[in-house]
Amino acid sequence: MGETWQRSSKLPADHVLAGAFDSAMRILHQELGIVNFEPLKPIFLSLFSSCKTSLSGIPSVPSMLFPLQIKNEDSPSTPVIPISVSSLVQQLQVGYQTTTSGKFGEALHSFRNILYWSLFVVTRSKSELNEVFIFDFFFFKKILLLRFFFFFFNF
């Protein structure tokens, strides 16, 4: 199933879920200019391991792995992606709380994670796409303000 996901999609998230890390990195480099993939390694591994389920049968036989996928009438099946805009918004709220409590290092870590995970959000409908646009606008506006703050106050 992974090869089908890789062939039918140009989204880095689908390539990571298919286990094609090289092609996912190539897409991220071509589309966004990313050259350092070390911070994304845990996300790649987390995404790859979360797109399968295991079914055990007879005790002496190894369990079988099945891909988690969404069936569409008009297109081939696509993998289930465990990250959404709403989960990023929840992480953003945690970042805001740590910022207001003065834990700037934790806030920076939280915001950095949001940036990394946002590379793999996939929208399957127009309403989800609108959510992403709204989230991106407000989040990146906040990131610019934080960068300004950290630059001038040397955190």
C-alpha positions as a printed NumPy array, in Angstrom:
array([[  0.   ,   0.   ,   0.   ],
       [  2.905,   2.349,   0.725],
       [  4.039,   2.323,  -2.894],
       [  0.535,   3.297,  -4.   ],
       [  0.518,   6.232,  -1.582],
       [  3.923,   7.299,  -2.819],
       [  3.002,   7.082,  -6.517],
       [ -0.389,   8.767,  -6.2  ],
       [  0.674,  11.729,  -4.071],
       [  3.141,  14.574,  -4.114],
       [  2.558,  15.377,  -0.441],
       [  5.513,  14.844,   1.897],
       [  3.219,  13.431,   4.574],
       [  2.02 ,  10.654,   2.272],
       [  5.607,   9.78 ,   1.378],
       [  6.616,   9.621,   5.048],
       [  3.623,   7.408,   5.817],
       [  4.648,   5.137,   2.937],
       [  8.142,   4.865,   4.416],
       [  9.736,   6.751,   1.518],
       [ 11.71 ,   9.172,   3.677],
       [ 14.142,  10.051,   0.875],
       [ 11.414,  11.19 ,  -1.493],
       [  9.666,  13.079,   1.334],
       [ 12.908,  14.929,   2.079],
       [ 13.375,  15.653,  -1.619],
       [  9.863,  17.143,  -1.826],
       [ 10.41 ,  19.247,   1.304],
       [ 13.713,  20.489,  -0.103],
       [ 12.226,  21.339,  -3.513],
       [  9.057,  22.952,  -2.175],
       [ 10.31 ,  24.684,   0.966],
       [ 14.105,  24.674,   0.714],
       [ 14.607,  22.568,   3.848],
       [ 18.156,  21.203,   4.097],
       [ 18.454,  20.142,   7.751],
       [ 16.154,  17.195,   8.384],
       [ 17.568,  16.209,  11.783],
       [ 14.785,  18.009,  13.739],
       [ 12.181,  16.243,  11.58 ],
       [ 13.533,  12.718,  12.202],
       [ 11.341,  12.027,  15.283],
       [  8.308,  13.307,  13.384],
       [  9.088,  11.077,  10.395],
       [  9.366,   8.047,  12.676],
       [  6.239,   8.944,  14.629],
       [  4.165,   9.433,  11.476],
       [  5.461,   6.236,   9.887],
       [  4.715,   4.123,  12.95 ],
       [  1.258,   5.631,  13.479],
       [ -0.205,   4.758,  10.076],
       [ -0.479,   1.02 ,  10.66 ],
       [ -2.422,  -1.293,  12.894],
       [ -1.492,  -4.793,  13.927],
       [ -3.812,  -7.784,  13.98 ],
       [ -2.712, -10.835,  15.893],
       [ -4.107, -14.179,  14.921],
       [ -2.953, -17.58 ,  16.027],
       [ -0.466, -17.412,  18.925],
       [  2.448, -18.985,  17.031],
       [  1.999, -16.837,  13.909],
       [  3.386, -13.292,  13.706],
       [  0.853, -10.487,  13.687],
       [ -0.182,  -8.876,  10.406],
       [  0.223,  -5.165,   9.716],
       [ -2.556,  -3.265,   7.964],
       [ -2.378,   0.348,   6.763],
       [ -4.899,   2.825,   8.152],
       [ -6.476,   4.525,   5.17 ],
       [ -9.385,   6.616,   3.997],
       [-11.437,   5.27 ,   1.114],
       [-12.613,   7.849,  -1.409],
       [-14.995,   7.178,  -4.279],
       [-13.253,   9.506,  -6.72 ],
       [ -9.607,   8.821,  -5.856],
       [ -7.386,   6.021,  -4.6  ],
       [ -7.251,   5.319,  -0.894],
       [ -5.166,   7.741,   1.109],
       [ -3.404,   7.229,   4.433],
       [ -4.84 ,   8.468,   7.697],
       [ -2.68 ,  11.326,   8.91 ],
       [ -2.608,  11.659,  12.695],
       [ -2.08 ,  15.432,  12.72 ],
       [ -4.722,  18.077,  12.125],
       [ -5.179,  21.794,  12.467],
       [ -7.196,  21.316,  15.659],
       [ -4.337,  19.396,  17.304],
       [ -1.931,  22.172,  16.298],
       [ -4.29 ,  24.745,  17.799],
       [ -4.269,  22.782,  21.077],
       [ -0.458,  22.797,  21.034],
       [ -0.575,  26.528,  20.313],
       [ -2.712,  27.086,  23.414],
       [ -0.1  ,  25.232,  25.477],
       [  2.562,  27.494,  23.962],
       [  0.56 ,  30.581,  24.909],
       [  0.13 ,  29.327,  28.487],
       [  3.846,  28.654,  28.901],
       [  4.637,  32.079,  27.462],
       [  2.313,  33.901,  29.861],
       [  3.746,  31.93 ,  32.8  ],
       [  7.256,  33.064,  31.857],
       [  8.562,  29.673,  30.692],
       [ 10.024,  30.999,  27.455],
       [ 12.243,  28.006,  26.734],
       [  9.27 ,  25.636,  26.917],
       [  7.206,  28.027,  24.81 ],
       [  9.902,  28.166,  22.162],
       [ 10.069,  24.352,  22.124],
       [  6.277,  24.168,  21.776],
       [  6.177,  26.688,  18.931],
       [  9.064,  24.961,  17.166],
       [  7.183,  21.645,  17.344],
       [  4.125,  23.3  ,  15.838],
       [  6.247,  24.552,  12.946],
       [  7.687,  21.089,  12.331],
       [  4.358,  19.254,  12.557],
       [  2.58 ,  21.839,  10.386],
       [  4.679,  20.634,   7.433],
       [  2.66 ,  17.417,   7.472],
       [ -0.908,  18.691,   7.824],
       [ -2.955,  17.5  ,   4.864],
       [ -6.338,  18.936,   4.023],
       [ -8.933,  16.758,   2.349],
       [-11.732,  19.346,   2.123],
       [-12.222,  23.046,   1.477],
       [-13.249,  23.765,   5.077],
       [-10.029,  22.148,   6.365],
       [ -8.056,  24.257,   3.884],
       [ -9.689,  27.433,   5.215],
       [ -8.778,  26.343,   8.762],
       [ -5.148,  25.967,   7.714],
       [ -5.062,  29.422,   6.128],
       [ -6.507,  31.031,   9.249],
       [ -4.159,  29.069,  11.53 ],
       [ -1.094,  29.908,   9.424],
       [ -1.881,  33.619,   9.383],
       [ -2.295,  33.95 ,  13.151],
       [  0.449,  31.498,  14.085],
       [  3.128,  32.997,  11.866],
       [  2.178,  36.475,  13.017],
       [  2.796,  35.312,  16.61 ],
       [  6.088,  33.647,  15.618],
       [  7.336,  36.913,  14.122],
       [  6.479,  38.721,  17.354],
       [  8.278,  36.065,  19.42 ],
       [ 11.367,  36.241,  17.211],
       [ 11.401,  40.004,  17.713],
       [ 11.085,  39.503,  21.487],
       [ 13.811,  36.837,  21.67 ],
       [ 16.134,  38.884,  19.434],
       [ 15.977,  42.035,  21.521],
       [ 15.946,  40.382,  24.925],
       [ 18.515,  37.649,  24.074],
       [ 16.577,  34.59 ,  25.235]])
